[in-house]
């Protein structure tokens, strides 16, 4: 979804405003020095990190009305703008590592056709714009995945089952295999190589105890995945789909 070209009215309570990062139509318009909410309405600061909107927005909410008018299908008539959270870090770098811990509180059982096995929680890498970047993270079918989005088209670079249950993923009766109500860790590393290729690694701390395991690795050499690798500096950040969640201890570590 394209970023909405409008800004909300300022919050009446200045203390409340300081704790909320509002979605804006462009990065330069964000009041946060570090973050830009590209979509998802708003992100609330917590003691250790951030959280999406939790539950349904009230009927009189400014954001609920805006999303009812602009994207009712993916946001359940504006009740859940957090279904399409895109949270972009303003810093830019080429080679680096991103780490965060996430906790899923609720899955929003949206009727949107965009909710599926491919939905999940992902890091953004080398974000040039909404149509050109790398993704890496975990899907709602429990799989780890690394993807490239080039000129608006998604390419799967690596995929492997990770979180498993006795019952397989099913959109209606078993719609999310990502563990809920517990902290899990995601870490990604991205580097450019001397031959011009780009290497991406995804690590997971599935118990949230600091025990990291390599889940996937993928190399973009330019011979597939839509053409040339995405080179040079870009933004990091994260996205989540159709979930109420929080994340903490986000960290970017540039690599030489």
Secondary structure, 3 states (H helix, E strand, C coil): CCCCCCCCCCCCCHHHHHCEEEECCCHHHCCCCCEEEEECCEEEECCCEEECCCCCCCCCCHHHHHHHHHCCCCCCCCCCHHHEEEEEEEEEECCEEEEEEEEEEEECCCCCCCCCCCCEEEEEEEEEECCEEEEEEEECCCEEEEEEEECCEEEEEEEEECCCCCCCCECCCECCCCCECCCEEEEEEEEECCCCCEEEEEEEECCCCCCCEEEEEEEECCCCCCCCCCCCCEEEEEEEECEEEEEEEEEEEECC
